[in-house]
């Protein structure tokens, strides 16, 4: 289909176009499948309250103090806007830093970014790399199709009296172009989030920490450090939808503040 018509007469060019097309198709389907079928990562077992601990918290009028004592066995730095330990009543667990409860998946998800209807799955620590690669290969794949259609459409336009237009190619060009431009905007947004080490949720509401401060830059390690946290240290694995992200999704390296005049975090919103 990509080498449609007489506008690609050279056999070598046809082969190159076909190889590139199938490589992009395979990478697109591979990354899409990994984004769909990789289960969202849950908090470790020791973040969940036992039946006894949950009963004690519910029975006491000092639930916040009880939860504070239970949280001593885990390492968490983020707090609610009121300064309390972040706790999920539905999952009965203390939320690790950067995790949130997904009402669609009905579970808490480590480093939750958002629930994506395109992949029918929660995008978080376990599959964020695959999601970014999916967007990347979607743009490349659809853009390549649209680009390959241009010579044929140009040739038909120049010789429209001799060569009637094949509407299948025109429709394929329009659909590919629309998908490419639409996904490109989302892709650019997630590249911005990746470079600044933010999730979609954190971009709209900065996380709060002990002391009642909101800090939108707490996890920003610089462009290279942020990229490696998601894609890993091995450059050979960066373009492949295979596990290579650093860390465990529970604890995250934070930046060091050097300028107290410009880097002081702000107060948590009420």
Backbone as a ProteinNet text record, in pm:
[ID]
protein_1_A
[PRIMARY]
XXXXXXXXXXXXXXXXXXXXXXXXXXXXXXXXXXXXXXXXXXXXXXXXXXXXXXXXXXXXXXXXXXXXXXXXXXXXXXXXXXXXXXXXXXXXXXXXXXXXXXXXXXXXXXXXXXXXXXXXXXXXXXXXXXXXXXXXXXXXXXXXXXXXXXXXXXXXXXXXXXXXXXXXXXXXXXXXXXXXXXXXXXXXXXXXXXXXXXXXXXXXXXXXXXXXXXXXXXXXXXXXXXXXXXXXXXXXXXXXXXXXXXXXXXXXXXXXXXXXXXXXXXXXXX
[TERTIARY]
83.7	0	86.6	196.3	280.4	349.3	389.5	457	356.8	238.8	130.5	162.8	124.9	133.6	273.4	287.4	413.8	507	472.2	557.3	684.9	692.1	816.1	856.6	938.2	975.2	1099	1185.9	1309.9	1282.9	1326.9	1303.6	1373.5	1494.1	1566.9	1492.9	1435.8	1359.7	1235.4	1169.9	1051.9	1087.8	1202.1	1244.9	1273	1343.2	1375.4	1248.3	1154	1027.6	952.2	950.9	879.6	943.3	1076	1145.4	1116.5	1128.8	1101.4	958.1	865.6	724.2	700.2	754.2	727.9	799.8	916.9	984.3	900	850.1	765.8	636	578.9	455.8	478.5	588.5	618.7	642.9	719.4	747.1	621.7	535.8	408.6	320.7	304.1	219.8	281.3	413	481.9	464.5	492.6	481	335.4	245.1	102	56.9	98.8	63	120	243.8	304.4	233.2	192	118.7	-17.3	-77.7	-209.8	-201.5	-111.4	-113.6	-20	57.9	140.4	53.8	39.2	-48.4	8	-77.1	-30.2	32.9	143.2	214	140	120.1	53.9	157.8	115.4	206.7	248.6	368.9	413.2	322.4	328.5	236.4	247.6	369.7	383.7	321.3	271.6	199	52	4.8	-135.2	-153.6	-264.8	-296.3	-348.5	-313.7	-371.7	-514.2	-589.5	-727.6	-730.8	-636	-631.4	-601.1	-504.3	-469.4	-584.7	-653.2	-766.6	-879.2	-904	-1009	-975.1	-850.3	-807.4	-822.4	-789.7	-801.5	-946.9	-1034	-1176.5	-1243.2	-1197	-1260.8	-1214.4	-1100.4	-1043.9	-1089.9	-1108.4	-1140.7	-1012.8	-900.7	-772.2	-712.6	-793	-751.4	-623.5	-604.7	-484.3	-358.5	-368.1	-253.1	-222.8	-328.3	-309.6	-243	-290.7	-234.1	-88.7	-58.6	78.2	172.8	125.8	209.8	227.1	121.2	129.9	225.8	228.8	312.6	461.1	494.1	635	713.3	645.3	716.6	745.9	693.7	717.9	784	842.7	907	821.7	756.9	676	705.3	709	737.2	618.9	538.6	425.2	314.4	240.8	130.9	8.1	-104	-223.8	-209	-303.2	-296.4	-310.1	-363	-376.2	-257.5	-161.4	-44	-54.7	-164.4	-184.5	-116.5	-92	-38.6	-142.3	-98.7	-190.6	-234.2	-364.1	-418.5	-536.2	-541.5	-652.7	-747.8	-866.8	-966.6	-1014.7	-1022.2	-1071.1	-972.8	-843.3	-740.7	-687.3	-719	-669.3	-516.5	-459.4	-313.3	-266.6	-144.6	-77.5	-20.6	-49.6	-7.8	141.2	217.8	358.3	364.3	479.4	497.4	465.9	392.2	355.9	249.9	197.1	92.6	-45.3	-143.2	-281.2	-375.6	-498.9	-599.8	-669.8	-677.8	-748.2	-887.5	-988.6	-1126.6	-1168.1	-1095.5	-1126.5	-1065.5	-941.6	-873.3	-906.2	-963.9	-1000.8	-879.6	-770.1	-650.8	-561.7	-469.7	-369.2	-257.4	-208.5	-110.3	16.1	130.6	257.9	289.1	330.3	362.9	257.2	133.9	22.9	29.2	17.5	12.9	-132.3	-202.4	-343.5	-399.8	-531.9	-595.4	-627	-565.7	-574	-679.4	-781	-881.3	-826.3	-717.6	-658.2	-599.6	-544	-484.9	-569.9	-676.5	-763.9	-690.9	-596.8	-514.5	-466.6	-421.6	-364.6	-219.1	-178	-40.1	31.7	137.9	211.6	353.9	410.4	551.3	582.7	496.7	527.9	521.9	446.4	430.4	442.3	496.1	505.6	603.6	713.4	807.8	737.5	658.5	589.2	488.7	423.4	325	392.9	506.7	579.5	627.9	678.7	721.8	604.1	489.1	368.5	333.5	338.6	312.5	418	542.9	653	635.4	609.6	598	466.1	364.4	240	263.3	335.5	366.8	453.7	556.8	646.8	574.8	495.2	426.2	323.6	236.4	132.7	194.4	298.4	365.4	434.3	492.3	559.4	458.7	343	238.3	193.8	166.2	122.5	229.3	354.9	465.3	476.7	455.7	467.2	351.1	242.4	127.2	142.3	226.9	238.7	286	389.4	432.3	321.1	243.4	134.2	29.7	-10.9	-112.7	-61.9	65.3	123.9	123.8	157.6	159.3	19.8	-79.9	-218.1	-262.7	-223.4	-263.6	-203.3	-79.1	-13.1	-70.3	-112.1	-161.2	-303.3	-386.6	-519.7	-608.5	-574.6	-656.3	-621.8	-498.2	-453.7	-460.6	-443.5	-436.1	-544.1	-654.9	-762.6	-717.9	-776.5	-740.1	-795.6	-710.9	-753.6	-792	-922	-969.2	-920.4	-881.8	-827.1	-698.5	-615.3	-489.9	-517.5	-613.3	-648.2	-700.4	-788.7	-844.1	-733.6	-644.9	-533.8	-444.7	-420.9	-339	-404.7	-533.3	-603.2	-610.1	-642.5	-650.9	-514.9	-410.5	-276.2	-232.1	-261.9	-222.4	-294.1	-424.1	-502.3	-450.1	-426.1	-374.7	-236	-152.2	-17	-19.6	-97.6	-103.7	-169.3	-272.5	-342.7	-253.1	-189.5	-103.5	23.3	68	189.7	176.2	58.8	37.5	48.8	-12.6	-3.6	139.1	208.1	346.5	437.2	421.5	501.5	474.9	349	313.4	383.7	385.1	447.4	600	655.7	799.9	834.2	749.3	768.6	762.3	661.5	650.2	771.1	816.3	930.8	1057.1	1081.4	1202.8	1202.3	1082.9	1072	1034.3	1026.9	996	865.4	761.7	629.5	532.9	425.8	315.8	205.5	107.7	-4.5	-75.3	-91.4	-156.6	-73.2	58.6	146	156.1	133.2	139.3	21	-89.8	-207.8	-215.6	-152.6	-153.3	-21.3	70.6	201.1	184	270.6	260.7	295.4	234	260.2	349.9	428.8	524	513	591.1	590.7	618.7	546	561.5	459.1	373.3	267.9	313.5	420.9	472.1	444.6	402.9	386.4	512.5	564.5	690.4	678.7	665.1	648.3	778.7	892.8	1022.4	1096.3	1030.7	1099.2	1168	1106.6	1161.4	1241.6	1259.9	1330.5	1480.9	1540.2	1683.2	1762.3	1700.2	1763.6	1719.6	1729.6	1678.7	1730.8	1863.2	1923.4	1883.3	1887.8	1850.4	1705.7	1618.7	1476	1450.3	1520.4	1504.6	1551.4	1664.5	1719	1632.7	1564.9	1478.1	1367.1	1319.8	1213.4	1269.1	1375.7	1426.5	1547.5	1609	1720.3	1854.8	1960.1	2097.7	2153.6	2085	2135.6	2072.8	2150.3	2094.4	2037	2087.2	2036.9	1892.7	1848.1	1711.4	1613.6	1665.2	1577	1467.5	1496	1388.8	1301.2	1332.2	1259	1161.7	1039.4	941.8	968.2	1080.8	1119.4	1152.2	1142.5	1168.8	1310.8	1324.8	1456.8	1451.4	1332.1	1318.3	1395	1446.6	1522.1	1429	1475.2	1399	1295.2	1213.9	1110.2	969.9	955.4	823.8	770	847.6	803.9	883.7	1014.7	1100.9	1168.3	1180.5	1233.8	1342.4	1444.9	1550.7	1495.7	1539	1490.6	1605.9	1571.7	1674	1731.9	1850.1	1914.4	1891.8	1843.9	1818.9	1948.8	1973.9	2098.5	2074.9	1956.8	1928.7	1804.2	1821.7	1708.7	1614.8	1660.4	1574.4	1475.1	1513.5	1426.3	1369.4	1431	1389.6	1301.5	1265.5	1181.9	1044.2	996.3	863.3	754.6	636.8	525.5	435	341.7	246.9	148.1	104.7	4.2	-127.2	-198.2	-328.4	-427.7	-517.9	-618	-717.4
-120.5	0	124.8	121.9	240.8	269.4	162.4	180.7	180.1	232.9	227.2	310.4	258	334.9	336.2	417.5	421.5	530.1	597	707.1	656.5	526.7	467	359.2	395.8	303.5	221.2	277	208.9	96.5	-25	-140.6	-124.2	-68.5	-49	44.1	151.3	245.6	178.1	95.8	22.9	-66.4	-131.8	-221.2	-141.7	-29.7	53.7	105.6	153.7	204.4	93.8	-24.9	-137.6	-178.8	-180.4	-218.3	-117.5	11.6	115.6	106.6	85.4	76.1	-37.5	-153.7	-269.5	-259.1	-195.3	-171.7	-81.1	28.1	119.9	53.2	-30	-100.9	-195.9	-271.1	-365.9	-292.3	-183.5	-109.3	-43.3	4	64.1	-38.8	-156.4	-259.9	-315.6	-328.9	-382.3	-289.3	-161.3	-65.6	-48.2	-51.3	-39.3	-158.7	-278	-397.3	-395	-349.1	-342.3	-240.3	-128.1	-27.4	-80.4	-165.5	-220.1	-331.2	-426	-550.3	-551.4	-445.3	-436.9	-388.5	-471.3	-437.6	-320.2	-230.1	-119.3	-173	-113.4	-158.5	-113.6	-206.4	-177.8	-146.2	-80.6	-60.2	-194.2	-203.1	-327	-365	-489	-541	-467.2	-422.8	-360.6	-221	-169.3	-42.8	-62.6	-185.6	-214.3	-239.4	-189.8	-210.8	-353	-410.5	-538.9	-517	-624.1	-613	-549.6	-586.2	-530.8	-382.2	-342.2	-201.1	-119.1	-173.2	-100.9	-87.2	-193.9	-188.9	-88.4	-84.3	12	155.5	178.5	313.2	356.7	266.2	298.1	317.1	240	245.7	365.3	418.2	529.1	662.8	759.5	895.3	973.8	905.1	964.9	891.2	880	804.2	856.7	986.9	1045.6	1004	1002.6	961.5	813	733.1	590.1	564.6	635.5	619.4	666.3	770.2	820.6	715.7	646.9	544.7	424.2	388.9	276.4	308.6	435.4	475.4	475	450.3	451.5	338.6	233.8	120.5	140.7	246.8	274.3	410.7	434.5	563.4	643.1	746.9	835.3	979.2	1065.9	1207.1	1296.3	1252.3	1333.8	1329	1438.7	1451.2	1509.1	1504.2	1569.7	1720.1	1796.6	1942.2	1985.6	1896.2	1927.8	1876.5	1811.8	1761.9	1619.4	1550.9	1414	1315	1194.1	1086.9	1050.7	1033.1	1000.3	853.9	835.5	701.4	676.8	555	517.7	426.9	474	397.4	277.6	290.8	181.6	64.9	97.2	-8.2	-43.3	42	23.6	21.2	116.7	123.5	267.6	283.7	413.1	433.8	546.9	570.1	602.1	526.6	565	698.8	762.7	890.6	874.8	971.5	982.4	880.4	802.6	706.7	768.2	717.3	764.4	647.6	664.3	560.5	586.3	482.7	492.2	433.9	514.9	469.1	373.3	373.6	281.7	144	142.6	15.5	-36.1	49.3	14	-32.2	42.5	12.1	135.2	137.2	241.5	204.1	302.4	279.1	357.8	289.5	355.9	457	576.7	686.9	698.7	712	717.7	846.6	831.4	946.4	980.4	883.9	901.4	767.1	757.3	639.2	673.1	598	631.5	547.4	609	531.8	475.3	533	483.3	343.9	318.1	186.7	104.9	164.6	92.9	47.1	127.9	87.2	211.1	189.7	297.9	314.8	436.9	465.8	510.5	437.7	468.3	418.5	390.1	350.5	230.4	130.4	4.4	14.4	109.6	113.6	254.1	349.7	485.3	490	416.7	410.7	358	253.4	194.6	293	370.5	467.6	577.6	627.5	731.7	677.5	553.5	491.9	470.7	434.9	420	550.9	661.7	791.3	823.1	793.7	820.9	744.1	614.5	533.2	557.3	602.8	641.2	760.9	859.9	979.2	942	860	822	736.3	641.2	549	620.6	697.8	768.5	879.2	945	1047.8	989.9	871.5	805.9	767	716.9	681	804.2	911.9	1035.2	1086.5	1078.1	1125.1	1042.7	911.5	824.4	842.6	896.8	919.3	1046.9	1138	1267.7	1255.8	1176.1	1167.2	1120.6	1021.6	973	1081.7	1149.7	1253.9	1369.8	1402.1	1508.9	1470.4	1346	1297.6	1298.7	1258.5	1259.9	1402.1	1495.8	1635.2	1694.2	1656.6	1709.9	1647.1	1521.3	1450.8	1398.8	1484.3	1441	1401.4	1446.3	1407.6	1266.8	1222.1	1090.8	983.1	1022.1	925.4	958.2	884.6	913.4	888.3	966.2	957.8	830.7	760.8	647	699.5	696	755.6	679.4	553	479.2	543.9	588.6	653.5	788.5	862.7	992.8	978.3	880.8	858.3	816.1	729.2	685.1	803.5	892.4	1010.4	1100.8	1126.5	1215.8	1157.4	1028.2	964.4	963.5	929.9	926.3	1064.2	1165.2	1301.1	1348.6	1321.1	1362.6	1294.7	1163.9	1090.6	1142.5	1169	1216.4	1350.1	1443.7	1576.6	1572	1488.3	1478.9	1420.5	1309	1242.3	1323.8	1398	1477.9	1576.6	1639.2	1732.6	1663.9	1545.6	1469.3	1422.9	1385.5	1340	1451.8	1571.3	1685.9	1714.3	1704.5	1728.8	1628.9	1501.5	1400.8	1407.8	1457.2	1481.9	1592.9	1693.5	1801.1	1744.1	1659.4	1598.7	1511.3	1435.2	1346.3	1424.6	1531.8	1611.5	1679.7	1712.8	1780.3	1684.7	1553.9	1452	1482.6	1501.8	1524	1421.3	1395.4	1318	1414.9	1364.3	1449.8	1505.6	1422	1466.7	1573	1554.7	1651.2	1782.2	1779.1	1903.2	1994.8	1934.8	2015.6	2048.2	1963.3	1987.8	1938.8	2029.7	1988	1907.4	1809.1	1728.9	1810.1	1773.5	1839.6	1750.7	1815.4	1742.7	1786.9	1722.9	1756.5	1904.7	1964.1	2106.5	2189.7	2123.8	2195.6	2268.7	2220.2	2288.2	2207	2276.6	2216	2242.8	2139.9	2154.4	2087.2	2167.2	2113.8	2063.5	2097.8	2060.2	1957.6	1898.4	1809.7	1692	1638.9	1520.6	1552.7	1680.5	1722	1704.2	1609.1	1580	1633.8	1718	1764.2	1677.5	1730	1660.2	1518.7	1501.2	1367.8	1273.6	1322.9	1238.8	1196.8	1287.9	1255.6	1152.5	1170.1	1075.8	936.6	928.6	798.7	729.9	807	745.4	664.7	708	638	535.5	570.4	484.6	400.9	430.2	349.8	399.7	324.3	364.9	303.8	204.6	136.9	197.3	271.9	335.6	235.7	111.6	12.1	-25.7	-4.1	-40.4	76.5	195.7	312.5	302.1	259.7	255.3	130.8	39.4	-87.3	-87.3	-133.8	-142.7	-263.7	-260	-364	-295.5	-367.7	-305.5	-250.9	-124.5	-65.3	54.9	88.1	204	181.3	289.2	281.3	290	236.4	246.9	138.6	154.6	56	113.7	242.1	303.8	346.3	322.2	356.1	474.1	467.9	575.6	640.7	772.9	848.1	943	952.7	1048.5	1189.5	1280.3	1418.2	1513.1	1632.3	1730.4	1795.7	1850.8	1925	2073.7	2144.5	2287.6	2365.4	2455.8	2532.7	2682.4	2728.9	2872	2893.6	2936.2	2948.6	3062.1	3152.1	3263.3	3223.4	3127.4	3091.4	2951.2	2865.7	2727	2692.5	2789.2	2760.1	2716.5	2598.8	2554.5	2637.4	2636.4	2716.6	2638.6	2708.2	2646.9	2559	2451.5	2365.4	2440.6	2426.7	2491.5	2429.7	2508.4	2458.4	2369.9
0	0	0	81.8	91.4	-41.1	-113.4	-241.9	-355.7	-332.3	-429.3	-551.9	-668.6	-792	-850.9	-952.7	-1027.4	-977.7	-866.5	-822.8	-756.8	-720.7	-670.7	-770.8	-867.7	-974.2	-938.6	-856.4	-821.5	-721.3	-754	-667.1	-532.8	-535.6	-411	-316.5	-371.7	-289.8	-232.7	-314.6	-266.8	-148.3	-157.3	-48.8	78	63.3	179.2	245.2	164	216.4	289.1	227.5	288.6	421.4	428	551.7	662.7	630.1	729.6	778.9	684	719.7	819	792.9	878.2	1012.6	1014.4	1142.6	1231.1	1173	1249.3	1293	1205.9	1240.8	1358.1	1353	1461.2	1593.1	1588.9	1711.2	1766.3	1676.1	1717.9	1788.4	1728.2	1786.8	1915.4	1917.9	2035.3	2155.4	2135.6	2246.5	2288.5	2191.6	2223.6	2307.8	2268.8	2344.2	2484.7	2501	2633.7	2721.9	2663.4	2740.6	2785.4	2702.4	2735.5	2839.1	2818	2894.9	3015.8	3036.4	3157	3272.4	3373.8	3486.6	3565.5	3611.7	3695.7	3823.8	3862.7	3982.8	4108.4	4201.3	4328.3	4436.1	4544	4657.4	4717.5	4772.9	4838.2	4955	4995.9	5098	5230.6	5266.8	5398.6	5405.4	5291.9	5294.4	5330.6	5325.5	5356.3	5505.4	5559.2	5699.4	5721.2	5834.2	5870.9	5918.5	5931.3	5979.8	6118.2	6202.6	6338.4	6337	6253.8	6244.9	6189.2	6090.2	6032.7	6133.9	6210.9	6311.8	6421.3	6463.5	6565.8	6516.8	6391.2	6336.7	6327.1	6286.9	6273.5	6409.2	6508.4	6640.1	6721.7	6689.6	6767.3	6712.6	6803.9	6760.4	6729	6740.9	6707	6587.3	6482.7	6365.2	6303.6	6305.4	6244.2	6319.3	6454.4	6534	6515.1	6508.3	6487.1	6351.7	6249.5	6115.7	6113.5	6189.9	6195.4	6255.3	6355.5	6417.4	6325.2	6252.2	6159.5	6045.2	6004	5890.7	5924.6	6051	6090.1	6024.1	5980.9	5921.3	5773	5713.5	5572.3	5558.3	5441.8	5415.2	5318.1	5368.8	5285.2	5324.8	5225.1	5249	5210.9	5116.1	5074.4	5179	5187	5280.4	5209.1	5276.8	5224.6	5244.2	5192.9	5208.1	5353.5	5438.7	5581.8	5662.5	5595.7	5664.2	5714	5682.5	5729.6	5635	5686.2	5603.4	5497.8	5374.9	5266.6	5279.8	5297.1	5321.4	5228.8	5171.6	5084.1	5160.7	5183.9	5258	5177.5	5046.7	4963.3	4959.7	4946.9	4942.6	5081.1	5179.3	5315.6	5318.4	5251.7	5248.4	5259.2	5309.6	5309.5	5169.5	5110.9	4972.9	4966.1	4888.4	4865.4	4792.9	4800.8	4730.7	4582.2	4528.2	4387.2	4344.3	4436.5	4401.4	4426.3	4352.9	4367.4	4342.5	4389	4367.1	4234.2	4152.5	4024.5	4040.6	4017.3	4033.5	3922.5	3810	3701.1	3725.6	3771.2	3800.4	3939.6	4022.6	4160.2	4240.5	4229.9	4308.1	4312.1	4408.1	4411.6	4314.9	4240.3	4134.8	4165	4160.2	4185.3	4075.4	4118.1	4027.6	3917	3961	3865.6	3783.5	3651.9	3562.8	3527.9	3471.8	3440.5	3394.4	3390.9	3331.5	3186.7	3095.1	2952.9	2882	2824.3	2749.4	2619.1	2567.4	2442.5	2460.1	2578.1	2604.3	2700.6	2753.6	2845.4	2969.2	3016	3129.3	3202.5	3324.5	3403.3	3363	3337.1	3302.4	3429.2	3463.8	3585.7	3577.1	3694.6	3700.5	3612.2	3611.3	3542.8	3390.9	3335.8	3190	3129.6	3206.3	3150	3033.4	3042.3	2930.9	2806	2820.3	2705.4	2646.4	2734	2686.4	2605	2652.5	2578.8	2445	2444.2	2318.4	2224.6	2280	2198.2	2128.4	2200.9	2139.5	2034.1	2064.5	1972.1	1840.7	1850.6	1729.2	1656.6	1728.2	1661	1570.2	1621.6	1541.8	1422.2	1444.7	1335.6	1231.9	1278.5	1187.7	1100.8	1163.2	1087.1	1000.9	1053.3	974.5	852.7	868.2	756.2	648	688.9	592	514.2	586.9	520.6	424.6	467	382.4	254.6	265.8	148.7	51.2	99.7	11.4	-71.6	-24.8	-91.2	-236	-268.9	-410.1	-502.9	-457.7	-542.4	-563.1	-455.4	-466.8	-551.9	-539.6	-621.3	-768.7	-796	-934.3	-995.1	-916	-966.2	-994.1	-906.9	-925.1	-1052.6	-1082.5	-1202.4	-1330.1	-1320.5	-1439.5	-1414.1	-1359.4	-1317.6	-1435.2	-1553.5	-1669.1	-1717.8	-1687.2	-1733.7	-1625.4	-1500.2	-1390	-1287.7	-1286	-1191.3	-1047.5	-957.4	-816.3	-752.6	-678.9	-599.1	-460.6	-429.9	-305.6	-182.2	-197.7	-83.9	-33.9	-127.7	-89.8	-26.1	-80.9	-25.2	117.4	139.9	273.9	370.2	323.1	407	444.2	350.4	376.7	481.1	465.6	557.6	698.2	708.1	839.6	908.2	834.2	890.9	937.4	856.7	891.4	1016.6	1025.8	1143	1269.2	1262.2	1377.4	1417	1318.9	1346.4	1419	1369	1430.4	1567.8	1582.3	1711.1	1819.1	1788	1886.5	1912.1	1812.8	1829.5	1944.7	1957.1	2067.2	2202.9	2214.6	2338.9	2364.2	2257.9	2268.3	2320.9	2267.9	2312.9	2460.6	2501.1	2641.8	2733.8	2694.8	2780.3	2775.1	2666.7	2664.3	2763.4	2770	2868.6	3010.9	3036.9	3169.6	3200.7	3100.2	3118.6	3152.3	3079.8	3099.2	3236.2	3288	3418.1	3531.1	3499.9	3600.3	3673.9	3596.2	3652	3593.7	3664.8	3609.3	3568.3	3496.3	3456.4	3579.1	3682	3805.4	3875.2	3879.7	3946.9	3870.4	3739.8	3661.9	3693.1	3737.6	3770.4	3918.9	4002.4	4147.3	4206	4239.8	4293.7	4422.3	4444.1	4565.9	4690	4802.6	4930.3	5016.1	5100.2	5182.6	5327.9	5413.3	5555	5574.6	5665	5688.2	5613.9	5533.1	5462.8	5339.4	5274.3	5156.1	5030	4925.9	4793.9	4713.1	4649.6	4576.8	4440.8	4336.8	4201.4	4142	4204.3	4148.5	4233.3	4329.9	4424.4	4354.5	4249.4	4183.8	4058.1	4029.3	3908.2	3927.8	3856.3	3867.2	3749.1	3668.3	3545.3	3429.2	3308.6	3190.5	3174.8	3184.1	3166	3278	3402.3	3515.5	3510.3	3468.9	3457.7	3348.4	3235.7	3124.9	3164.7	3231.1	3269.9	3375.2	3456.8	3557.3	3491.9	3376.5	3305.4	3207.1	3133.1	3026.1	3065.8	3179.8	3226.5	3179.1	3215.3	3185.3	3057.2	3000.8	2881.1	2755.4	2675.3	2554.5	2454.4	2455.8	2361.6	2390.3	2513.3	2551.4	2541.3	2518.6	2514.5	2408.5	2283.9	2183.1	2191.3	2282.9	2290.2	2407.1	2386.2	2496.8	2585.7	2655.3	2750.2	2882.3	2994.7	3125.8	3136.1	3174.4	3195	3288.7	3340.3	3428.6	3558.5	3615	3739.2	3859.6	3972.7	4096	4112.2	4217	4248.6	4245.8	4210	4204.9	4340.3	4446.2	4581.9	4637.1	4622.9	4668.2	4547.7	4553.7	4440.9	4488	4404.8	4432.5	4415.9	4501.6	4495.9	4469.2	4425.9	4390	4514.4	4501.3	4609.2	4585.2	4685.6	4670.9	4691.2	4596.2	4601.2	4615.2	4576.4	4581.8	4666.5	4788.3	4880.4	4842	4755	4715	4607.1	4522.6	4410.8	4422.1	4506.1	4511.6	4629.9	4708.3	4825.3	4778.2	4820.2	4778.3	4840.5	4779.3	4827.7	4920.6	4981.2	5070.8	4994.1	5058.6	4996.7	4984.7	4873.2	4859.9	4955.2	5004.5	5100.5	5029.2
[MASK]
++++++++++++++++++++++++++++++++++++++++++++++++++++++++++++++++++++++++++++++++++++++++++++++++++++++++++++++++++++++++++++++++++++++++++++++++++++++++++++++++++++++++++++++++++++++++++++++++++++++++++++++++++++++++++++++++++++++++++++++++++++++++++++++++++++++++++++++

